[in-house]
Amino acid sequence: MAIFYVVNDSPCAVEVFVSSYTGGDDSWLILDPHDRQVWNHRNGWETVAFKDPRDSSKRGGIYAPVGSVVVFNGDFKKIEVK
């Protein structure tokens, strides 16, 4: 099993979701500005999605390999995988 890091590198809180294709919890949670969350019990690839907690029409996502760092920088169209 590997871990999965999700980083909010923006000045605003954002809601984040990590799919549960390979196990774990897939609930939405709030990620505060400049904070990070770690998901474990994952293998393979997962979908990571972000949405504005004040306007759910503002959202974006990416399919990323477990073990990577997914970074949200405030732009729903430019989510990074490192």
N, C-alpha and C positions, 0 to 999 in steps of 0.2 A: 504494500500500500504506500501511496505517496501523498504528499501534502500539496495544497493548492493555495496560493496567496492571491488575494484581491486587495488592491490599493486604491483609495480615493485620494488622488493628488489634486483635487479641485478645492476651491474655497467654500463650497456648498455641500450640505449633506445630500446623499443619494441613496436610493433603494437598490439593493443588489440581490441577485438570485443566482445560484449555481445549481444546474440540473442534477438529477440523481441517477443518471444512466448507470453509474458504476457504484452506487450505494450512497449512504449519507442522507442528510436532510436537504430538501429543496425549497424551504420557506424563504420568503422575501424578508430582508432585514435592512435596517437603516445603517449606513456607514457614514460616520461623521467626517467632516473635512480633514484631510491629511491623516486619515486613520487607515488601518489595514485589518483584514480578517483572514484567518487561516481555516481552511477546510481540510479535513483528513479523511481517511478511509475511502480514497478514490484511486482509480486506475484508468489508464487510457485517455479519453478525451471527454470534456464536459462543455456545455454551453454556459456562458456567463453573461447575464443580462443586467442592464442598469436602467432605472427610470427616475424621473424627477418626482419626488414625493408630493409636490404641489400641482403637478400637471402630468398625468400618466401618458399623454400623447407624446411627450418628449422621452424617447427611450432608444436604446441601442443594445446590441449584443455581439458576441463573438464566440466561435468554437475554438477551444484552446486545449493543448495537451496538459494533462495533470503533471505537476512538478514545475509549472511555469508561474510567472507573476503576471497577473492581468491588471493593467493600470487604467483607471478612468481619470482623465485630465479636465473634465468639464464639457468635452465635445462628444456627443453621443455617436458621432460618425467617425471618430478617430480613437477608438479604444485600442490600446497597445498590449501586445503579448511579448514578454521578455523571457 
